[in-house]
């Protein structure tokens, strides 16, 4: 019997578990579960500017490995945050963009950016 689950099934399981506790689900915990991971927030932040090809996104993210970025983008796709578009050309062309659900997190990411500039880095806002 094949026990492999699709990424959408895995995402549904991860999010559904918040409703199984004796206490009401914590919305912060649920949100952080989706965007947790060192590079997910960074990738979402850069995608807020618009559609990016994989290598462009990798350059913008800095020291992330191809394997790690691919894994985290696939998880974001499974959670409905990112859309992956593959073009049947040679060489292969893959683009990533935010879905409506992904765009909904942009204000929170911008607030984190502002907090990071002023509080963590001590820099002035742009």
ChimeraX commands (.cxc) that place a marker at each C-alpha (Angstrom):
marker #1 position 0.00,0.00,0.00 radius 0.5
marker #1 position 1.37,3.41,-0.97 radius 0.5
marker #1 position 1.55,5.63,2.13 radius 0.5
marker #1 position 2.93,8.73,0.42 radius 0.5
marker #1 position 0.81,11.82,1.04 radius 0.5
marker #1 position 0.60,14.84,-1.19 radius 0.5
marker #1 position 1.92,18.18,0.05 radius 0.5
marker #1 position -1.68,19.44,0.28 radius 0.5
marker #1 position -2.63,16.52,2.53 radius 0.5
marker #1 position 0.39,17.18,4.75 radius 0.5
marker #1 position -0.49,20.90,4.98 radius 0.5
marker #1 position -4.09,20.10,5.87 radius 0.5
marker #1 position -2.88,17.80,8.65 radius 0.5
marker #1 position -0.47,20.41,10.03 radius 0.5
marker #1 position -3.16,23.09,10.21 radius 0.5
marker #1 position -6.00,20.78,11.35 radius 0.5
marker #1 position -4.08,19.77,14.47 radius 0.5
marker #1 position -4.74,23.21,15.99 radius 0.5
marker #1 position -8.41,22.27,16.33 radius 0.5
marker #1 position -7.71,19.07,18.28 radius 0.5
marker #1 position -6.42,20.61,21.52 radius 0.5
marker #1 position -8.63,20.88,24.58 radius 0.5
marker #1 position -8.05,24.63,24.45 radius 0.5
marker #1 position -9.24,26.81,21.56 radius 0.5
marker #1 position -6.79,27.02,18.68 radius 0.5
marker #1 position -4.21,29.80,19.01 radius 0.5
marker #1 position -4.21,31.91,15.82 radius 0.5
marker #1 position -0.59,33.00,16.40 radius 0.5
marker #1 position 0.56,29.39,16.65 radius 0.5
marker #1 position -1.37,28.49,13.50 radius 0.5
marker #1 position 0.08,31.44,11.57 radius 0.5
marker #1 position 3.63,30.77,12.72 radius 0.5
marker #1 position 3.29,27.10,11.75 radius 0.5
marker #1 position 2.67,28.17,8.16 radius 0.5
marker #1 position 5.46,30.77,7.92 radius 0.5
marker #1 position 7.94,29.08,10.26 radius 0.5
marker #1 position 11.32,28.27,8.86 radius 0.5
marker #1 position 14.28,30.56,8.43 radius 0.5
marker #1 position 13.65,31.28,4.75 radius 0.5
marker #1 position 9.86,31.25,4.38 radius 0.5
marker #1 position 9.38,34.78,5.70 radius 0.5
marker #1 position 12.28,36.04,3.61 radius 0.5
marker #1 position 10.90,34.42,0.47 radius 0.5
marker #1 position 7.41,35.82,1.13 radius 0.5
marker #1 position 8.92,39.26,1.73 radius 0.5
marker #1 position 10.72,39.24,-1.62 radius 0.5
marker #1 position 7.68,37.85,-3.44 radius 0.5
marker #1 position 5.65,40.79,-2.11 radius 0.5
marker #1 position 7.39,42.87,-4.82 radius 0.5
marker #1 position 6.02,40.58,-7.52 radius 0.5
marker #1 position 6.64,37.33,-9.37 radius 0.5
marker #1 position 10.19,35.97,-9.22 radius 0.5
marker #1 position 12.02,33.20,-10.99 radius 0.5
marker #1 position 13.65,30.63,-8.71 radius 0.5
marker #1 position 17.26,31.79,-9.20 radius 0.5
marker #1 position 16.31,35.44,-8.71 radius 0.5
marker #1 position 14.56,34.54,-5.47 radius 0.5
marker #1 position 17.55,32.46,-4.36 radius 0.5
marker #1 position 19.91,35.42,-4.97 radius 0.5
marker #1 position 17.64,37.75,-3.01 radius 0.5
marker #1 position 17.47,35.33,-0.08 radius 0.5
marker #1 position 21.24,35.22,0.34 radius 0.5
marker #1 position 22.92,32.14,1.77 radius 0.5
marker #1 position 20.01,29.70,1.43 radius 0.5
marker #1 position 20.79,26.45,-0.36 radius 0.5
marker #1 position 18.81,25.43,-3.42 radius 0.5
marker #1 position 17.51,22.35,-1.61 radius 0.5
marker #1 position 16.29,24.32,1.43 radius 0.5
marker #1 position 14.64,27.05,-0.62 radius 0.5
marker #1 position 12.92,24.48,-2.82 radius 0.5
marker #1 position 11.62,22.62,0.24 radius 0.5
marker #1 position 10.30,25.76,1.91 radius 0.5
marker #1 position 8.70,27.06,-1.28 radius 0.5
marker #1 position 6.96,23.69,-1.73 radius 0.5
marker #1 position 5.63,23.93,1.83 radius 0.5
marker #1 position 4.39,27.47,1.18 radius 0.5
marker #1 position 2.75,26.21,-2.01 radius 0.5
marker #1 position 1.09,23.36,-0.11 radius 0.5
marker #1 position -0.22,25.87,2.44 radius 0.5
marker #1 position -1.71,28.00,-0.33 radius 0.5
marker #1 position 0.65,30.95,0.20 radius 0.5
marker #1 position 2.66,30.69,-3.01 radius 0.5
marker #1 position 1.80,29.75,-6.56 radius 0.5
marker #1 position 4.38,27.89,-8.65 radius 0.5
marker #1 position 4.14,28.24,-12.41 radius 0.5
marker #1 position 6.20,25.94,-14.63 radius 0.5
marker #1 position 6.74,26.84,-18.29 radius 0.5
marker #1 position 7.46,24.05,-20.77 radius 0.5
marker #1 position 10.54,25.59,-22.31 radius 0.5
marker #1 position 14.20,24.65,-22.55 radius 0.5
marker #1 position 15.82,25.42,-20.17 radius 0.5
marker #1 position 12.93,24.96,-17.72 radius 0.5
marker #1 position 11.42,28.17,-16.38 radius 0.5
marker #1 position 9.72,28.25,-12.98 radius 0.5
marker #1 position 8.16,31.34,-11.44 radius 0.5
marker #1 position 6.79,31.93,-7.97 radius 0.5
marker #1 position 4.18,34.46,-6.93 radius 0.5
marker #1 position 1.97,35.14,-3.93 radius 0.5
marker #1 position -1.58,33.84,-3.86 radius 0.5
marker #1 position -4.33,35.98,-2.29 radius 0.5
marker #1 position -3.65,34.12,0.98 radius 0.5
marker #1 position 0.05,34.93,0.63 radius 0.5
marker #1 position -0.67,38.61,-0.09 radius 0.5
marker #1 position -2.70,38.76,3.12 radius 0.5
marker #1 position 0.48,38.23,5.19 radius 0.5
marker #1 position 2.36,41.11,3.50 radius 0.5
marker #1 position 1.24,43.81,6.01 radius 0.5
marker #1 position 2.55,41.63,8.86 radius 0.5
marker #1 position 5.85,41.12,7.01 radius 0.5
marker #1 position 6.19,44.87,6.44 radius 0.5
marker #1 position 5.56,45.46,10.14 radius 0.5
marker #1 position 8.31,42.92,10.92 radius 0.5
marker #1 position 10.60,44.69,8.44 radius 0.5
marker #1 position 9.96,48.05,10.13 radius 0.5
marker #1 position 10.49,46.55,13.59 radius 0.5
marker #1 position 13.71,44.90,12.38 radius 0.5
marker #1 position 15.01,48.18,10.94 radius 0.5
marker #1 position 14.26,50.30,13.99 radius 0.5
marker #1 position 14.58,47.91,16.93 radius 0.5
marker #1 position 16.90,45.12,15.87 radius 0.5
marker #1 position 19.23,46.97,13.47 radius 0.5
marker #1 position 18.69,50.41,14.97 radius 0.5
marker #1 position 18.27,51.98,11.52 radius 0.5
marker #1 position 15.84,54.66,10.38 radius 0.5
marker #1 position 12.76,53.62,8.38 radius 0.5
marker #1 position 13.00,54.12,4.63 radius 0.5
marker link #1:1,2 radius 0.2
marker link #1:2,3 radius 0.2
marker link #1:3,4 radius 0.2
marker link #1:4,5 radius 0.2
marker link #1:5,6 radius 0.2
marker link #1:6,7 radius 0.2
marker link #1:7,8 radius 0.2
marker link #1:8,9 radius 0.2
marker link #1:9,10 radius 0.2
marker link #1:10,11 radius 0.2
marker link #1:11,12 radius 0.2
marker link #1:12,13 radius 0.2
marker link #1:13,14 radius 0.2
marker link #1:14,15 radius 0.2
marker link #1:15,16 radius 0.2
marker link #1:16,17 radius 0.2
marker link #1:17,18 radius 0.2
marker link #1:18,19 radius 0.2
marker link #1:19,20 radius 0.2
marker link #1:20,21 radius 0.2
marker link #1:21,22 radius 0.2
marker link #1:22,23 radius 0.2
marker link #1:23,24 radius 0.2
marker link #1:24,25 radius 0.2
marker link #1:25,26 radius 0.2
marker link #1:26,27 radius 0.2
marker link #1:27,28 radius 0.2
marker link #1:28,29 radius 0.2
marker link #1:29,30 radius 0.2
marker link #1:30,31 radius 0.2
marker link #1:31,32 radius 0.2
marker link #1:32,33 radius 0.2
marker link #1:33,34 radius 0.2
marker link #1:34,35 radius 0.2
marker link #1:35,36 radius 0.2
marker link #1:36,37 radius 0.2
marker link #1:37,38 radius 0.2
marker link #1:38,39 radius 0.2
marker link #1:39,40 radius 0.2
marker link #1:40,41 radius 0.2
marker link #1:41,42 radius 0.2
marker link #1:42,43 radius 0.2
marker link #1:43,44 radius 0.2
marker link #1:44,45 radius 0.2
marker link #1:45,46 radius 0.2
marker link #1:46,47 radius 0.2
marker link #1:47,48 radius 0.2
marker link #1:48,49 radius 0.2
marker link #1:49,50 radius 0.2
marker link #1:50,51 radius 0.2
marker link #1:51,52 radius 0.2
marker link #1:52,53 radius 0.2
marker link #1:53,54 radius 0.2
marker link #1:54,55 radius 0.2
marker link #1:55,56 radius 0.2
marker link #1:56,57 radius 0.2
marker link #1:57,58 radius 0.2
marker link #1:58,59 radius 0.2
marker link #1:59,60 radius 0.2
marker link #1:60,61 radius 0.2
marker link #1:61,62 radius 0.2
marker link #1:62,63 radius 0.2
marker link #1:63,64 radius 0.2
marker link #1:64,65 radius 0.2
marker link #1:65,66 radius 0.2
marker link #1:66,67 radius 0.2
marker link #1:67,68 radius 0.2
marker link #1:68,69 radius 0.2
marker link #1:69,70 radius 0.2
marker link #1:70,71 radius 0.2
marker link #1:71,72 radius 0.2
marker link #1:72,73 radius 0.2
marker link #1:73,74 radius 0.2
marker link #1:74,75 radius 0.2
marker link #1:75,76 radius 0.2
marker link #1:76,77 radius 0.2
marker link #1:77,78 radius 0.2
marker link #1:78,79 radius 0.2
marker link #1:79,80 radius 0.2
marker link #1:80,81 radius 0.2
marker link #1:81,82 radius 0.2
marker link #1:82,83 radius 0.2
marker link #1:83,84 radius 0.2
marker link #1:84,85 radius 0.2
marker link #1:85,86 radius 0.2
marker link #1:86,87 radius 0.2
marker link #1:87,88 radius 0.2
marker link #1:88,89 radius 0.2
marker link #1:89,90 radius 0.2
marker link #1:90,91 radius 0.2
marker link #1:91,92 radius 0.2
marker link #1:92,93 radius 0.2
marker link #1:93,94 radius 0.2
marker link #1:94,95 radius 0.2
marker link #1:95,96 radius 0.2
marker link #1:96,97 radius 0.2
marker link #1:97,98 radius 0.2
marker link #1:98,99 radius 0.2
marker link #1:99,100 radius 0.2
marker link #1:100,101 radius 0.2
marker link #1:101,102 radius 0.2
marker link #1:102,103 radius 0.2
marker link #1:103,104 radius 0.2
marker link #1:104,105 radius 0.2
marker link #1:105,106 radius 0.2
marker link #1:106,107 radius 0.2
marker link #1:107,108 radius 0.2
marker link #1:108,109 radius 0.2
marker link #1:109,110 radius 0.2
marker link #1:110,111 radius 0.2
marker link #1:111,112 radius 0.2
marker link #1:112,113 radius 0.2
marker link #1:113,114 radius 0.2
marker link #1:114,115 radius 0.2
marker link #1:115,116 radius 0.2
marker link #1:116,117 radius 0.2
marker link #1:117,118 radius 0.2
marker link #1:118,119 radius 0.2
marker link #1:119,120 radius 0.2
marker link #1:120,121 radius 0.2
marker link #1:121,122 radius 0.2
marker link #1:122,123 radius 0.2
marker link #1:123,124 radius 0.2
marker link #1:124,125 radius 0.2
marker link #1:125,126 radius 0.2
view
